[in-house]
Amino acid sequence: MDERELVNKDIKEVIYRDEKQIDGVLNFSYERLPYYLKPCFLYMGILFNEDETIDAGHLYKMWIAQGMISYENIGDKEDTLMDIAELYLSELASRSLVQVEIMYTYDVANKTRKYDTCELHDVIRELCLKLGKREDFGVQSLEYQGGKLSTLIREASSHMKIQHLAIHLRSEVELEPIVTCGEDTSKHISLCLQGCELDKLPSSIRNLVYIDTIDLANTMNVEVPNVLKEMLRLKHIYFPLYGDEIIGNYRVRLDEGLDGLESLQFLDSRYHELKCMDREKNLRHFSARIHDKESLSAIMKAIMKWNKIVFCRVYIEDSCDLTSERMLEKALKCPNLQGLWTRAKLRKALAECESDLRTLKLRFLSLYGSEIEDDPMGILGNLPYLVYLQLRCESFVGEEMTCPSNSFLHLKELELIGLPQLREWGVEAGAMPLLSQLKIEECSCLEMMPEGLSGISSLQRLVIKQMPRLRERVSPSGQDFHKVQHIPSIITED
């Protein structure tokens, strides 16, 4: 054996010995997990692909869909299953079994979602798969490379009694009729087709009698058959997104039989009927894209009746008139609405709001092309829970804007983008005391940075784009550098 072979042999022995030691440590960590965390940890082995980062909310949904989250172990009576799932992830992270990224909008007082994404080290993922086989967890991870999906599922089922099957799609799926699930099929079926290129789901999907989740997030223009009311165990629906092109006479009925829904995301008023929305008493997570004021009124009335709602967001398109019948005020005063994104024209509608905004729960607000004529900051600054505000693409068409003292008390991120008329922006002492991120882009007439920024010690990141004059002013030799020199990260781009 020559010297090179000896060196390679020594290296392999060291690697093997280290891997054995690592496996021993990880096994010990696993054995010390509470019983209710073990299936959650093992399931992550099939849910994660190698070197993959997963949205924490998606992980929670999958745990819940698999029946792994229970009220019995952690949490008080006010906790939702999503809250408990986050507590589970916190426990796994505290034991260094999973890496997590905390959301910048995290707010302990308002019990908002803490984690943005999570990641599983490849070594830990391998351990999950090994332990799953050892403990007869009924876990299998497959890669779909083409052909009939049903063939792949049948072959997998013939080798082991599968309780948890993850299929990672690597090519276009060949759609086919879906047969009724047999007795040995898992009692929790989650159909996750995120990002897949599909034209429609087959109506035979009704035969998946145990299905509780249909996830078409990040897909486009997929037609969903009118069989949802027949799927009595359905708890979570994530509709696809739809572009501006109208899709024929396609219309989905959301009527009787769906009273048990807990999540209804990306509803679109052009394609989804809203007649029975006020019956959804168990909804906890909801989002909708609204194109007309009749649909907006119907949705707002329904939202007010949802006592279990945890997070609710609405996107209002420019075809919806908010300037008449005090539609904007009706939207803003909806007590269960946490997120509002609108592309509709507002002009003077915001200034005409007579309600006391200090009682509202709105946390996220994005105004796009609103053409607001009067300074909106005095009114918006009264929203007590607002953490994110975006004014974009001529949402404000005035020249002067001021954030008053003691306004925006919980705001963490502010974006001013495409406000070509804005010339002067003032920030009074005590405004935005928790602001951590500020982005200013394409506000070509803005003459200088506000003096009040120097008093915001929480500010961590400033981004200035396509504003050469302002970029010069915040440079170390610029006239405004003293206002921003305390900010750790300053990014300027042309």
TORNU-63122 format. One line per field, with one value per residue (C-alpha): residue number from 1; x, y, z. Coordinates in Angstrom, 1 decimal. Layout:
REM TORNU-63122
resi	[NUM/...]
x	[X/...]
y	[Y/...]
z	[Z/...]
REM end
This chain:
REM TORNU-63122
resi	[1/2/3/4/5/6/7/8/9/10/11/12/13/14/15/16/17/18/19/20/21/22/23/24/25/26/27/28/29/30/31/32/33/34/35/36/37/38/39/40/41/42/43/44/45/46/47/48/49/50/51/52/53/54/55/56/57/58/59/60/61/62/63/64/65/66/67/68/69/70/71/72/73/74/75/76/77/78/79/80/81/82/83/84/85/86/87/88/89/90/91/92/93/94/95/96/97/98/99/100/101/102/103/104/105/106/107/108/109/110/111/112/113/114/115/116/117/118/119/120/121/122/123/124/125/126/127/128/129/130/131/132/133/134/135/136/137/138/139/140/141/142/143/144/145/146/147/148/149/150/151/152/153/154/155/156/157/158/159/160/161/162/163/164/165/166/167/168/169/170/171/172/173/174/175/176/177/178/179/180/181/182/183/184/185/186/187/188/189/190/191/192/193/194/195/196/197/198/199/200/201/202/203/204/205/206/207/208/209/210/211/212/213/214/215/216/217/218/219/220/221/222/223/224/225/226/227/228/229/230/231/232/233/234/235/236/237/238/239/240/241/242/243/244/245/246/247/248/249/250/251/252/253/254/255/256/257/258/259/260/261/262/263/264/265/266/267/268/269/270/271/272/273/274/275/276/277/278/279/280/281/282/283/284/285/286/287/288/289/290/291/292/293/294/295/296/297/298/299/300/301/302/303/304/305/306/307/308/309/310/311/312/313/314/315/316/317/318/319/320/321/322/323/324/325/326/327/328/329/330/331/332/333/334/335/336/337/338/339/340/341/342/343/344/345/346/347/348/349/350/351/352/353/354/355/356/357/358/359/360/361/362/363/364/365/366/367/368/369/370/371/372/373/374/375/376/377/378/379/380/381/382/383/384/385/386/387/388/389/390/391/392/393/394/395/396/397/398/399/400/401/402/403/404/405/406/407/408/409/410/411/412/413/414/415/416/417/418/419/420/421/422/423/424/425/426/427/428/429/430/431/432/433/434/435/436/437/438/439/440/441/442/443/444/445/446/447/448/449/450/451/452/453/454/455/456/457/458/459/460/461/462/463/464/465/466/467/468/469/470/471/472/473/474/475/476/477/478/479/480/481/482/483/484/485/486/487/488/489/490/491/492/493/494]
x	[0.0/1.6/1.7/-1.3/-3.5/-2.4/-3.4/-6.8/-7.4/-6.5/-8.8/-11.7/-11.2/-11.3/-14.4/-16.1/-15.1/-16.4/-19.6/-20.2/-19.5/-21.9/-24.6/-24.1/-24.7/-27.7/-29.2/-28.8/-30.5/-33.4/-33.8/-34.2/-37.0/-40.5/-42.7/-44.8/-41.8/-40.4/-42.9/-42.5/-38.7/-38.8/-41.4/-38.9/-36.6/-39.1/-40.4/-37.0/-34.9/-31.1/-29.9/-33.5/-34.9/-38.6/-41.2/-42.0/-45.7/-45.6/-44.0/-46.7/-49.4/-47.8/-47.5/-51.1/-52.3/-50.5/-52.3/-49.0/-50.1/-52.2/-53.7/-52.9/-49.1/-48.5/-50.5/-53.4/-57.0/-56.3/-53.5/-54.3/-52.7/-50.4/-49.3/-48.5/-46.7/-44.4/-43.8/-42.8/-40.3/-38.9/-38.2/-36.4/-34.4/-33.4/-32.0/-30.0/-31.8/-33.1/-31.9/-34.5/-34.7/-36.8/-39.2/-38.4/-42.1/-42.1/-44.0/-44.3/-47.1/-49.4/-48.4/-47.4/-45.5/-41.9/-40.1/-39.8/-37.9/-36.2/-33.4/-32.3/-28.6/-27.9/-26.5/-29.6/-31.8/-30.1/-30.5/-34.3/-34.6/-32.5/-34.5/-37.8/-36.9/-35.6/-38.7/-41.1/-42.4/-43.7/-41.8/-40.6/-39.2/-39.4/-38.4/-40.9/-39.0/-41.9/-44.6/-47.8/-47.8/-50.2/-47.6/-45.0/-47.4/-48.4/-44.8/-44.0/-47.0/-46.2/-42.8/-43.9/-46.9/-46.7/-48.0/-46.0/-45.0/-43.3/-43.0/-40.6/-41.6/-38.7/-40.7/-44.2/-46.9/-48.9/-52.5/-54.8/-58.0/-57.5/-58.9/-60.4/-57.9/-57.6/-57.9/-54.2/-53.8/-52.8/-55.7/-54.1/-53.5/-52.0/-51.9/-49.1/-48.5/-46.8/-45.1/-46.3/-47.3/-50.9/-54.0/-56.6/-57.1/-59.1/-62.6/-61.6/-59.8/-63.0/-62.0/-59.3/-61.7/-59.1/-57.6/-57.5/-55.1/-55.1/-52.1/-51.7/-49.8/-47.3/-49.1/-50.8/-54.3/-55.1/-58.8/-60.1/-63.1/-66.4/-66.1/-64.8/-68.0/-67.8/-64.4/-65.8/-62.4/-61.0/-59.4/-56.9/-57.3/-54.6/-55.8/-53.6/-52.9/-54.8/-53.4/-55.2/-56.4/-59.9/-60.3/-63.5/-66.6/-64.5/-66.1/-65.6/-68.5/-67.6/-70.9/-72.3/-69.9/-66.9/-67.9/-64.8/-62.3/-59.5/-57.3/-58.6/-55.9/-55.7/-59.4/-60.1/-63.5/-63.5/-63.4/-64.6/-68.2/-68.6/-72.2/-71.6/-68.4/-70.1/-70.7/-67.0/-67.0/-63.8/-61.5/-58.2/-56.1/-57.6/-56.5/-58.4/-58.0/-61.0/-61.9/-65.2/-66.9/-69.8/-67.4/-65.5/-68.6/-69.5/-66.0/-65.9/-69.3/-68.1/-64.7/-66.5/-68.3/-65.1/-64.4/-61.5/-59.5/-55.8/-54.5/-56.6/-55.3/-57.1/-55.7/-57.9/-57.4/-57.7/-61.0/-62.6/-63.9/-63.0/-63.9/-67.7/-69.9/-67.0/-65.7/-62.1/-63.4/-65.4/-62.3/-60.1/-62.5/-63.0/-61.8/-60.4/-58.3/-54.6/-53.2/-54.5/-52.9/-54.6/-54.1/-57.3/-57.4/-58.1/-57.4/-59.3/-61.0/-58.4/-58.8/-62.6/-62.3/-64.1/-63.5/-61.0/-58.2/-56.6/-58.8/-57.9/-55.7/-54.2/-50.6/-49.6/-50.6/-49.5/-50.8/-50.1/-51.1/-53.6/-53.0/-53.6/-53.7/-53.3/-50.4/-51.5/-49.0/-51.0/-53.9/-51.9/-49.7/-52.6/-52.8/-51.6/-50.4/-49.0/-45.6/-45.2/-46.1/-45.5/-46.3/-45.6/-46.1/-47.7/-49.7/-49.0/-49.0/-48.3/-45.0/-44.7/-45.1/-44.6/-44.5/-45.9/-44.5/-45.6/-46.9/-46.3/-45.4/-44.9/-43.8/-40.7/-40.5/-41.2/-40.9/-41.3/-41.1/-42.0/-43.2/-42.0/-43.7/-42.4/-40.0/-39.9/-40.2/-40.2/-39.9/-40.7/-39.1/-40.8/-42.1/-41.4/-39.4/-39.1/-38.3/-35.6/-35.7/-36.2/-36.3/-36.4/-36.5/-37.3/-38.4/-36.4/-37.5/-36.8/-34.2/-32.7/-33.1/-35.2/-33.4/-35.6/-33.9/-30.9/-33.0/-34.3/-31.7/-33.6/-32.9/-30.7/-30.9/-31.3/-31.7/-31.6/-32.1/-32.1/-31.6/-28.1/-28.5/-29.7/-26.9/-24.3/-25.9/-25.7/-22.1/-19.4/-18.6/-22.3/-24.5/-26.9/-24.3/-24.8/-28.4/-27.7/-24.3/-25.7/-27.3/-25.3/-26.2/-26.5/-27.1/-27.2/-27.8/-28.3]
y	[0.0/3.3/6.5/8.1/5.0/5.0/8.7/8.1/5.1/7.2/10.0/7.6/6.0/9.5/10.5/7.2/7.5/11.2/10.2/7.5/10.0/12.5/9.8/8.8/12.4/12.9/9.6/10.7/14.0/12.1/9.7/12.6/14.2/14.2/11.6/14.2/15.8/12.5/12.1/15.8/15.4/12.2/13.6/16.5/13.9/13.3/16.8/18.4/17.8/18.1/21.6/22.9/25.8/25.5/28.1/27.5/28.1/25.3/23.0/23.7/23.0/19.6/18.7/19.6/17.7/14.6/14.8/15.3/18.5/18.1/20.5/18.0/18.6/22.3/25.5/27.1/27.3/30.3/28.6/27.4/24.4/26.7/28.2/24.8/23.8/26.8/25.8/22.4/24.0/26.1/23.0/21.3/24.5/24.8/21.3/22.3/19.7/22.4/25.8/28.6/32.2/34.6/37.0/40.6/41.4/39.0/40.6/38.7/40.9/40.2/36.5/36.9/34.1/33.9/31.9/32.7/29.7/26.5/24.3/20.8/19.9/17.0/14.9/15.4/14.7/11.4/10.6/11.3/8.8/6.1/6.5/6.4/3.0/1.7/2.7/1.5/5.1/4.2/6.9/7.1/9.8/9.4/11.5/11.6/11.7/11.2/8.7/7.8/9.1/6.3/3.6/5.2/5.3/1.6/0.5/2.3/1.0/-2.6/-2.5/-1.1/0.1/3.8/6.3/9.3/9.5/12.5/12.7/15.4/16.4/16.7/16.8/17.5/15.4/13.2/13.7/10.7/9.7/9.1/5.8/5.5/5.1/1.7/0.8/0.8/4.4/7.0/8.6/12.0/13.0/16.3/17.1/19.6/20.7/24.0/25.4/22.7/23.4/22.2/23.2/21.6/19.1/16.0/15.8/12.3/14.0/13.5/9.9/10.8/10.5/11.2/14.3/17.3/19.6/20.8/23.1/24.8/27.8/29.3/27.6/29.7/29.5/26.0/25.0/23.4/21.1/21.7/18.6/20.3/20.0/16.2/16.1/16.2/16.0/19.0/21.5/23.5/24.9/27.0/28.1/28.9/32.5/33.8/36.3/39.1/36.9/35.7/31.8/31.2/30.4/28.8/29.2/27.3/27.0/27.2/26.1/23.5/20.8/23.0/24.3/22.7/24.7/26.1/27.6/29.3/31.1/33.0/33.1/35.2/36.9/36.4/32.6/31.6/32.2/34.0/33.2/31.0/32.6/33.7/30.1/29.4/29.6/27.6/29.7/30.7/31.7/33.5/35.6/36.9/38.9/41.2/42.8/44.6/46.4/43.9/41.1/43.3/44.1/40.4/39.4/42.1/41.1/37.5/38.3/40.2/36.9/34.7/34.5/32.0/33.9/34.3/36.0/37.6/39.5/41.0/42.2/44.9/45.3/48.6/47.5/47.9/51.4/52.5/56.1/55.6/54.5/54.8/51.5/52.2/53.0/49.8/47.8/49.6/49.2/45.5/44.2/40.9/42.2/42.2/42.7/45.0/45.4/47.7/48.9/50.9/54.7/56.4/60.1/61.9/58.7/58.2/61.8/61.3/58.3/59.3/56.1/56.1/54.0/53.5/50.5/48.6/45.5/46.2/45.2/45.2/47.9/48.4/51.2/51.0/53.7/55.1/58.8/60.1/63.9/64.8/63.8/60.3/59.9/61.7/59.2/56.0/56.8/56.2/52.5/51.0/47.6/48.5/46.9/47.2/50.1/50.4/53.5/52.6/53.9/57.3/56.1/59.7/62.5/65.4/67.2/67.2/64.4/64.3/61.5/63.2/62.8/59.5/58.0/54.6/53.2/49.6/50.2/48.0/48.4/51.4/51.5/54.6/53.6/55.5/58.8/61.2/64.3/63.9/66.8/67.1/64.3/65.1/62.8/64.4/63.3/60.1/58.9/55.3/54.3/50.7/51.1/48.7/48.8/51.7/51.6/54.7/54.1/56.3/59.3/61.6/64.9/64.1/66.8/65.3/62.7/63.7/65.0/62.8/59.6/60.3/59.7/56.3/54.0/50.8/51.4/48.6/48.8/51.7/51.0/53.8/52.9/55.0/58.3/59.5/62.9/61.2/58.6/61.4/63.1/59.9/59.1/59.6/63.0/63.9/66.5/64.0/61.5/62.6/61.6/58.0/57.2/55.1/52.7/49.5/48.6/51.3/50.1/52.5/51.3/53.1]
z	[0.0/-1.1/1.0/-0.7/0.0/3.6/4.0/2.4/4.7/7.7/6.6/6.0/9.5/11.1/9.2/10.1/13.8/13.9/12.2/14.8/17.6/16.0/15.6/19.2/20.4/18.1/19.2/22.9/22.1/20.4/23.2/25.7/23.6/25.1/23.5/21.7/20.0/18.6/15.7/14.8/14.6/12.6/10.2/9.4/7.8/5.0/4.7/4.2/1.2/1.3/1.9/2.0/3.9/4.7/5.8/9.4/8.8/6.2/8.7/11.3/8.7/7.8/11.5/12.1/9.0/10.2/13.6/15.5/17.3/20.4/23.0/25.7/26.1/26.0/25.9/27.6/26.4/24.1/22.2/18.7/17.0/15.1/18.5/19.9/16.7/17.2/20.8/19.5/17.0/19.8/21.9/19.0/18.3/21.9/21.7/18.6/16.4/14.0/12.9/12.9/11.7/13.8/12.0/12.3/13.0/16.0/18.9/22.2/23.5/20.5/20.2/16.6/14.8/16.0/13.3/9.7/8.3/9.6/8.3/9.0/8.8/6.4/9.2/11.3/8.3/7.8/11.5/11.1/8.3/10.1/13.3/11.4/9.9/13.3/15.2/12.4/12.0/8.6/6.9/3.3/1.1/-2.7/-5.7/-8.6/-11.9/-14.3/-15.2/-13.3/-9.8/-8.7/-9.8/-7.5/-4.6/-5.1/-5.2/-2.1/-0.3/-1.2/0.6/3.9/5.8/5.1/7.6/6.3/2.6/1.1/-2.7/-3.9/-7.4/-9.9/-13.1/-14.5/-12.9/-15.2/-14.0/-13.8/-12.0/-8.3/-6.9/-3.4/-0.7/0.8/4.5/5.0/3.8/6.3/8.2/7.5/3.9/2.9/-0.8/-1.2/-4.8/-4.1/-7.2/-9.5/-13.1/-13.4/-15.4/-13.2/-10.4/-11.3/-9.8/-8.7/-5.9/-4.0/-3.5/-1.1/1.8/4.5/2.9/5.3/3.4/-0.2/-0.7/-4.1/-2.9/-5.5/-8.4/-11.1/-12.6/-11.5/-11.8/-8.6/-9.1/-7.4/-5.1/-2.0/0.0/-0.4/1.3/4.9/6.7/4.8/7.3/5.2/1.7/0.0/-3.4/-6.3/-7.5/-10.5/-13.0/-14.7/-17.5/-16.9/-16.9/-18.8/-16.6/-13.8/-10.4/-7.2/-4.7/-1.0/0.5/2.9/4.1/4.6/8.1/9.7/7.7/9.8/7.0/3.8/2.0/-1.3/-2.0/-5.1/-5.5/-9.3/-9.0/-5.5/-4.4/-1.0/-0.2/2.8/4.2/7.4/8.3/8.6/12.4/12.8/10.6/12.1/9.1/6.1/3.1/0.1/-3.0/-3.6/-6.9/-6.2/-3.4/-3.1/-2.4/0.0/2.0/2.1/3.3/6.0/7.4/7.5/9.1/12.0/12.9/13.0/16.7/16.4/13.7/14.4/11.3/8.6/5.6/2.6/-0.8/-2.5/-6.2/-8.1/-9.6/-6.2/-5.4/-1.9/-2.3/-2.0/0.8/3.3/2.1/3.3/6.8/6.8/5.9/8.5/11.4/10.9/14.3/13.1/10.2/10.7/7.2/4.4/1.0/-1.5/-5.0/-5.1/-5.4/-2.0/-2.7/0.2/1.5/4.3/5.6/5.7/8.1/11.3/13.3/16.2/14.7/18.1/18.8/15.6/15.3/11.9/11.9/8.2/5.7/2.1/0.0/-3.8/-6.2/-3.7/-4.8/-1.3/-1.4/2.3/4.6/5.8/8.6/11.3/10.8/10.1/13.1/15.4/14.4/17.7/16.5/13.1/12.6/8.8/6.5/2.8/0.7/-2.9/-6.4/-5.9/-2.9/-1.6/-4.2/-1.8/-1.2/2.6/5.1/8.8/11.4/14.5/18.0/19.7/16.5/15.1/18.5/17.3/13.7/12.8/9.1/6.8/3.0/0.9/-2.7/-5.9/-4.3/-7.0/-5.5/-1.9/-1.2/2.5/5.2/8.9/11.9/15.2/18.5/19.9/16.5/15.4/18.6/17.5/13.8/12.7/8.9/6.6/2.8/0.6/-3.2/-6.2/-4.2/-6.6/-5.1/-1.5/-0.5/2.7/5.5/8.4/11.5/13.7/12.5/14.7/17.8/16.7/18.4/17.3/13.6/12.2/8.5/6.0/2.2/-0.3/-4.0/-7.2/-5.4/-6.1/-4.3/-1.1/-1.4/-1.4/1.6/3.8/2.8/5.5/4.0/3.3/5.0/6.5/7.8/11.4/11.2/10.1/11.5/14.3/11.9/11.6/8.0/5.3/1.8/-1.2/-4.8/-8.1]
REM end
